[in-house]
Amino acid sequence: MLRVASLLDEAGFAALETWGGATIDACLRFLAENPFDRLRSLKEAAPKTPQMMLLRGRNIVQYTAFPEDVVDAFVRCSKEAGCDIFRIFDALNDPDNVRPAVAAVLRAGGHVRGEICYTLSPVHTVERFLEFGEQLAEMGSHSLALKDMSGILAPGICSALVKGLTERTGLPVAVHSHDTAGLALATYYAAADAGAASVDISLPPLANGCAQPDLTRMMTVMENHPRCPETIDPELIARIEEKVQEIYGELKPYMDTANEKTDSRVLKSQIPGGMLSNFRYQLKELGMADKMDEVVNEISVVREALGWIPLVTPTSQIVGTQAMLNVKFGRWERLAPAAVDIALGKYGRTPGPIDDNVRAMSEKQDGAMPKKVEEAAEGGRMEELRKEVSAKGLPATEECCVLYAMFPDQTKAWYSGEAKAAEPPVAPAPSGDNVRTFRLSVAGKTAEATVEELA
């Protein structure tokens, strides 16, 4: 990232997304890095362009709700380390889950980009999305965004939403999509026509498919359009893409080329781009690689039973896990604990009703009545965290405390100097029968595979 950051800083982008979401987990779990140090380094390398992150509302960058003082501390630390724009969302589009994070960013002096998770279901309508946008505006959001994590937002619907949000709130509206189904470029063009303030793009070859559309294609599509960005320097972009191509070559052993392809089947399954790339790997690890289509079909069944929840972190992982369990053991024979929590209201208000049978099984399995998400995150915890990290010989700083609250084992390992980065892939070497093999060692686990197997 540092190899291209200074060049990206000269390109004239509205923002660079450099942090948040799963990157913080990856820093601690696999790279032996302090994620706040990563943010500081990137801000130093690209000081002119606002830095942006994805923040999961009350969940911060994790899967469960945290007390408001922990959310406050995390946002303060992030702002001080260099984050300028906070893309705040909730998987259920529940305003109560978003409100504490919005307030925290406003107190810290950051920019709130309120995200509306787009999905398709019998209970999701244009009017419902517009109403949620109005709620985000009332909280104090500086701008709004349509977060199309699955790449299923059609151009006509995008146009209606952008115009509606702009008229009702008066705020700038961004559009974030993935090219998983091949719709994103057309949707972005419609967004430009409708008056969107910006769209999120990626750089090839780390673009398209599960990722955002690539910049070069976007600029080509926008040629002769009155809103074509005039600040983008094609020669500079070509230099950046050349460097990204080099990096892509180095990272290829970690990649699955299937993630670079479009697949219209996602219009039915609505699997987000990030989830799809992980899903293939997880099914293979479970010995269920041949069950991909069955699991994808089951996702729709699970999603309806859990109140038509949008598929975005953490609900996408929860629905995906339950779908795998349904295929492997029989429908609803085993309930994932997180699916039980969704059914019992512990993640907030679901868009639609929970299936009666699933709710009854969840209550029986949990042994408790539904519990509101506010109760799960009530009170304060920072003082307790300071005492806990001090007792373990760790610094009682806000940074250490908030990381420890989310990733206790990994944070302890990093601060104690015990963390070790995953080993990079070993270069391929010819084997005795002249078949090239790769020996991969990641997080202490080693495996060998031929080129054909990797492909």
C-alpha positions in Angstrom: 0.0 0.0 0.0 2.8 2.4 0.8 4.3 1.8 -2.6 1.4 3.5 -4.3 0.0 5.8 -1.5 2.1 8.9 -2.5 1.1 8.5 -6.1 -2.6 8.1 -5.2 -2.3 11.3 -3.2 -1.5 13.2 -6.4 -4.4 11.8 -8.3 -7.2 14.1 -7.0 -9.5 11.5 -5.5 -12.2 12.6 -3.1 -10.9 10.0 -0.6 -8.8 6.9 -0.2 -10.3 4.0 1.8 -7.3 2.9 3.8 -8.8 1.3 7.0 -11.7 -0.2 8.8 -13.7 -3.4 8.4 -11.6 -6.6 8.2 -8.3 -4.8 7.7 -7.9 -4.2 11.4 -8.5 -7.9 12.1 -6.0 -8.9 9.4 -3.3 -6.6 10.7 -3.4 -8.2 14.2 -4.2 -11.8 13.2 -2.0 -12.3 10.2 0.5 -9.5 9.7 1.8 -8.8 13.2 1.0 -5.1 12.7 -0.6 -2.5 14.9 -3.5 -1.3 12.7 -3.2 2.3 14.1 0.4 2.3 13.0 -0.8 1.3 9.5 -3.2 4.2 9.4 -0.6 6.7 10.6 1.8 5.5 8.0 -0.7 5.8 5.2 -1.8 9.2 6.3 1.9 10.3 6.3 2.4 8.9 2.8 -0.9 10.5 1.5 -1.5 13.6 3.6 -3.5 15.6 1.0 -6.3 13.2 0.4 -8.9 12.4 3.1 -8.6 8.9 4.5 -11.8 6.9 4.8 -12.8 3.8 6.8 -15.8 1.5 7.2 -17.3 1.5 10.7 -20.0 -1.1 11.7 -22.0 1.2 14.0 -22.1 -0.2 17.5 -20.1 -3.2 16.4 -17.1 -0.9 15.5 -15.1 -3.5 13.3 -16.3 -6.6 15.1 -19.5 -8.7 15.2 -21.0 -7.7 18.6 -22.2 -4.5 20.1 -19.9 -2.5 22.3 -20.6 0.1 25.0 -20.7 3.7 23.9 -17.6 4.7 25.7 -15.6 2.1 23.8 -17.1 3.3 20.5 -16.2 6.9 21.5 -12.6 5.9 22.3 -12.1 4.0 19.1 -13.4 6.9 17.0 -11.1 9.3 18.9 -8.1 7.1 18.3 -9.0 6.7 14.6 -9.4 10.4 14.1 -6.1 11.2 15.8 -4.3 8.5 13.8 -5.5 10.0 10.5 -9.0 8.9 9.6 -11.1 11.7 8.2 -14.3 10.2 6.8 -16.2 7.5 8.6 -18.6 5.3 6.5 -21.0 4.3 9.2 -23.5 1.5 8.6 -25.6 -1.1 10.3 -26.3 -4.5 8.8 -30.0 -4.2 9.6 -30.3 -0.5 8.7 -31.4 -0.1 12.3 -31.0 3.6 13.3 -30.5 2.7 16.9 -27.4 0.8 16.0 -25.9 3.6 14.0 -26.7 6.6 16.3 -23.9 6.1 18.9 -21.2 5.9 16.2 -22.5 9.0 14.4 -22.5 10.9 17.7 -19.0 9.7 18.4 -17.6 10.9 15.0 -19.3 14.2 15.4 -17.7 14.7 18.8 -14.3 13.8 17.4 -14.7 16.3 14.5 -14.8 13.7 11.7 -17.0 13.5 8.6 -20.0 11.2 8.9 -20.9 9.4 5.7 -24.2 7.6 6.6 -24.4 4.4 4.7 -27.7 2.8 3.5 -27.3 -0.9 3.0 -29.1 -1.8 -0.2 -30.8 -5.1 -0.7 -33.8 -6.7 -2.4 -36.7 -8.3 -0.6 -40.5 -8.1 -0.3 -40.0 -5.6 2.7 -37.4 -3.3 1.1 -38.8 -0.5 -1.0 -37.4 2.7 -2.4 -39.5 4.6 0.2 -38.1 2.6 3.1 -34.5 3.4 2.0 -35.4 7.1 1.6 -36.9 7.2 5.1 -33.7 5.6 6.5 -31.7 8.3 4.7 -33.7 11.0 6.3 -33.0 9.4 9.7 -29.3 9.4 9.0 -29.5 13.1 8.0 -31.4 14.0 11.2 -28.6 12.3 13.3 -26.1 14.8 11.8 -24.6 13.0 8.8 -22.5 15.2 6.6 -23.2 13.0 3.5 -25.0 9.8 2.6 -24.2 6.8 0.5 -25.9 3.8 -1.1 -23.9 0.8 0.0 -24.5 -1.9 -2.6 -22.3 -4.6 -1.1 -23.7 -7.3 -3.4 -23.6 -5.4 -6.7 -27.3 -5.8 -7.3 -28.4 -2.1 -7.5 -30.0 -1.5 -10.9 -29.4 1.8 -12.7 -33.0 2.9 -12.6 -33.4 2.2 -8.9 -30.1 3.9 -8.2 -31.3 7.0 -10.1 -34.5 7.1 -8.1 -32.6 6.7 -4.8 -30.0 9.3 -5.5 -32.6 11.9 -6.6 -34.9 11.1 -3.7 -32.1 11.3 -1.1 -30.8 14.6 -2.5 -34.2 16.2 -2.6 -35.3 15.1 0.9 -32.0 15.7 2.7 -30.0 18.2 0.7 -26.9 16.2 1.4 -24.3 14.9 -1.0 -25.0 11.3 -2.0 -22.2 8.8 -2.9 -22.7 5.4 -4.5 -20.7 2.3 -3.5 -21.1 -0.9 -5.5 -19.3 -4.1 -6.5 -19.1 -5.4 -10.0 -20.1 -8.9 -8.9 -23.1 -9.1 -11.3 -21.6 -6.8 -13.9 -24.1 -4.0 -13.2 -21.9 -1.5 -11.4 -20.6 0.6 -14.4 -24.1 1.2 -15.7 -25.3 2.0 -12.2 -22.5 4.4 -11.7 -23.3 6.1 -15.0 -27.0 6.5 -13.8 -25.7 7.8 -10.5 -23.7 10.5 -12.3 -26.8 11.5 -14.4 -28.9 11.6 -11.2 -26.5 14.0 -9.4 -24.5 11.7 -7.2 -21.5 13.4 -5.5 -19.1 10.5 -6.0 -18.7 6.8 -6.8 -16.3 4.3 -5.3 -13.8 2.7 -7.7 -10.8 0.3 -7.5 -7.6 0.0 -9.5 -7.0 -2.8 -11.9 -6.1 -5.6 -11.6 -7.3 -5.4 -8.0 -10.8 -4.4 -9.3 -14.0 -5.7 -11.0 -15.7 -9.0 -10.1 -16.1 -9.0 -6.3 -14.4 -5.6 -6.1 -15.5 -2.2 -7.4 -15.4 -1.3 -11.1 -11.9 -0.2 -12.2 -11.0 3.4 -12.7 -9.9 3.1 -16.3 -13.2 1.6 -17.5 -15.1 4.2 -15.5 -13.2 7.0 -17.1 -13.9 5.5 -20.5 -17.6 5.2 -19.8 -17.7 8.9 -18.7 -16.0 10.3 -21.8 -17.9 13.3 -23.1 -20.2 13.2 -20.1 -20.6 16.7 -18.6 -19.7 15.3 -15.2 -16.5 13.5 -16.3 -13.8 14.3 -13.7 -11.3 16.7 -15.2 -8.6 16.3 -12.5 -7.7 12.7 -13.2 -4.3 12.5 -15.0 -4.3 9.4 -17.3 -0.5 9.2 -17.4 -0.4 9.2 -13.6 -3.1 6.6 -13.3 -1.1 4.4 -15.8 2.0 4.6 -13.6 -0.1 3.7 -10.5 -1.7 0.7 -12.3 1.7 -0.5 -13.4 2.8 -0.6 -9.8 -0.4 -2.3 -8.7 0.1 -4.9 -11.4 3.5 -5.7 -9.9 2.0 -6.0 -6.4 -0.8 -8.2 -7.8 1.8 -10.6 -9.2 3.4 -10.9 -5.8 0.1 -11.6 -4.1 -1.2 -14.0 -6.7 -0.6 -17.2 -4.6 -3.2 -15.8 -2.2 -5.8 -15.1 -4.9 -8.6 -16.9 -6.5 -9.2 -15.8 -10.1 -12.9 -16.7 -9.7 -13.3 -13.6 -7.6 -12.4 -11.5 -10.6 -15.3 -12.7 -12.8 -18.9 -11.4 -13.0 -21.7 -13.8 -12.2 -25.4 -12.8 -12.7 -26.4 -15.5 -10.2 -25.6 -13.1 -7.4 -28.8 -11.2 -8.4 -30.7 -14.1 -6.7 -28.3 -15.0 -3.9 -27.3 -11.3 -3.1 -24.0 -12.5 -1.7 -21.7 -9.6 -1.1 -18.4 -9.4 -3.0 -16.2 -9.8 0.2 -18.3 -12.7 1.4 -18.2 -14.5 -1.9 -14.4 -14.5 -2.0 -14.2 -16.0 1.5 -17.1 -18.4 0.9 -15.3 -20.4 -1.7 -12.3 -20.9 0.6 -14.4 -21.8 3.7 -16.4 -24.4 1.8 -13.2 -26.0 0.5 -11.8 -26.1 4.0 -15.0 -27.9 5.2 -14.8 -30.4 2.4 -18.0 -28.9 0.9 -16.5 -27.3 -2.3 -19.0 -29.3 -4.4 -21.9 -27.9 -2.3 -21.4 -24.3 -3.4 -24.6 -24.1 -5.4 -26.7 -25.8 -2.7 -25.4 -23.4 0.0 -26.0 -20.4 -2.2 -29.6 -21.5 -2.8 -30.1 -22.1 0.9 -29.0 -18.5 1.7 -32.3 -17.2 0.4 -34.2 -19.5 2.7 -32.2 -18.5 5.8 -32.4 -14.8 4.9 -36.2 -14.9 4.7 -36.5 -16.9 8.0 -34.3 -14.3 9.7 -36.5 -11.3 8.7 -35.1 -10.6 5.3 -31.9 -9.1 6.7 -29.5 -7.5 4.3 -26.3 -9.5 3.6 -23.4 -7.4 4.9 -21.0 -7.9 7.8 -21.8 -9.4 10.2 -25.2 -10.7 8.9 -23.7 -12.1 5.7 -21.4 -14.3 7.7 -24.2 -15.4 10.0 -26.6 -16.3 7.2 -23.8 -18.0 5.2 -22.9 -20.1 8.3 -26.5 -21.1 8.9 -26.9 -22.0 5.2 -23.8 -24.3 5.4 -25.3 -26.0 8.5 -28.6 -26.5 6.8 -27.0 -28.1 3.8 -24.6 -30.2 5.8 -27.0 -31.4 8.6 -30.5 -30.8 7.3 -32.6 -27.6 7.4 -32.7 -26.1 10.9 -31.3 -29.2 12.5 -28.5 -27.1 14.0 -28.7 -23.4 14.7 -25.6 -21.2 14.7 -25.4 -19.2 18.0 -25.3 -15.9 16.0 -28.4 -16.9 14.0 -30.2 -17.5 17.4 -29.1 -14.0 18.4 -30.6 -12.5 15.2 -33.9 -14.4 15.8 -34.0 -13.1 19.4 -33.4 -9.5 18.5 -29.9 -9.2 20.0 -28.6 -7.5 16.8 -31.5 -5.1 16.6 -34.7 -4.8 14.7 -34.9 -7.0 11.6 -36.6 -5.5 8.5 -39.2 -8.2 8.3 -40.7 -10.8 10.8 -38.8 -13.7 12.1 -40.1 -17.2 11.1 -42.2 -18.5 14.0 -40.6 -21.9 14.0 -37.0 -20.5 14.0 -37.9 -18.1 16.8 -39.3 -20.9 18.9 -36.2 -23.1 18.3 -34.0 -20.1 19.1 -35.7 -19.4 22.4 -35.4 -23.1 23.4 -31.7 -23.2 22.4 -30.8 -19.9 24.1 -32.9 -20.4 27.3 -33.6 -16.7 27.4 -36.2 -14.2 26.2 -35.2 -11.7 23.4 -32.7 -9.1 24.5 -32.4 -5.7 22.9 -29.1 -4.7 21.4 -29.1 -1.6 23.7 -29.0 -3.9 26.7 -26.1 -5.8 25.3 -24.1 -2.6 25.0 -25.3 -0.6 28.0 -23.0 0.9 30.6 -19.3 1.8 30.2 -16.3 -0.5 29.9 -13.2 1.6 29.3 -12.3 1.9 33.0 -12.6 -1.9 33.3 -10.5 -2.3 30.2 -7.7 -0.1 31.5 -7.4 -2.2 34.6 -7.5 -5.4 32.7 -4.7 -4.5 30.2 -2.6 -3.1 33.0 -2.9 -6.3 34.9 -1.6 -8.1 31.8 1.4 -5.8 31.6 0.0 -3.9 28.5 -0.1 -0.1 28.2 -3.4 1.3 29.4 -3.7 3.6 26.4 -7.0 4.1 24.6 -5.6 2.5 21.5 -4.5 -0.6 23.4 -7.8 -0.8 25.3 -10.1 -0.6 22.2 -8.0 -3.1 20.3 -8.0 -5.4 23.3 -11.8 -5.1 23.7 -12.2 -6.5 20.1 -9.2 -8.8 19.7 -7.8 -9.6 23.2 -5.5 -12.5 22.3 -4.1 -10.8 19.1 -3.6 -7.5 20.9 -1.8 -9.1 23.8 0.4 -11.0 21.4 1.3 -7.8 19.5 2.1 -5.6 22.5 4.1 -8.4 24.2 6.2 -8.9 21.1 4.9 -12.5 20.6 3.0 -11.8 17.4 4.4 -13.3 14.2 3.5 -12.5 10.7 2.2 -15.2 8.4 5.0 -16.5 6.2 4.9 -15.4 2.6 4.4 -18.1 -0.1 7.5 -20.0 -1.1 8.5 -19.6 -4.8 7.4 -22.6 -7.0 10.0 -25.2 -7.7 9.9 -28.2 -10.1 9.1 -31.5 -8.5 10.4 -35.0 -9.5 7.7 -35.6 -12.1 8.2 -32.1 -13.5 4.9 -30.8 -12.1 5.3 -27.3 -10.5 4.2 -27.2 -6.9 3.7 -24.4 -4.5 4.4 -24.8 -0.8 2.3 -22.4 1.2 2.7 -21.6 4.8 0.1 -19.3 6.4 -0.5 -18.8 10.1 1.6 -21.8 11.0 -0.2 -24.2 8.7 1.6 -25.5 5.6 0.2 -27.2 2.5 1.4 -28.1 -0.9 -0.5 -27.9 -4.2 0.2 -28.2 -7.9 -0.4 -25.3 -10.2 -3.5 -27.1 -11.6 -4.9 -27.5 -8.1 -4.3 -23.8 -7.3 -6.0 -22.8 -10.6 
